Amino acid sequence: MSIIKQKGSSTVEFAIMLPLLLLLVVMVSEFGIMFYRLSAVTKSVQIAARYLSDVAVNNTNTSTDKTIAQNLAVYGNITVTKTPIVPGLAPANILVTDLGDHVQVVATYDSSLIFGNGLNALMQLTTGDNTATDFMALQASSVMRFAQ
């Protein structure tokens, strides 16, 4: 074949591959951010469990200690700030359980997509109402023994 007949073939190939490449980039960035958020929440839950295991006297946690642990897990600080560590995480999502000689802190939250409903509808990952908050429920937990 002559070069003149192949002149536009690379443009056609690029036009065919561009949507697939863009979809791949968007998916990689969405899952990367999701795993980053999960890692941040896991670390904050570990810090909250460590706090409770250190401050507990005779293996008892007061409601003040549990509130401080919830604030540590959500805001990364013992006081309430305006911005949580990850979007969608609230103190109501943090469960503190006393297991006798151990303490367990569990955080559950919905991971929302950064590209919103468009990608959600495209991938058909919603459960029916096509909102960005049904993407995936993530959970981080930590169990620590009380200090002796």
Order of alpha helices (4+ residues) and beta strands (2+ residues): alpha-alpha-beta-beta-alpha-beta
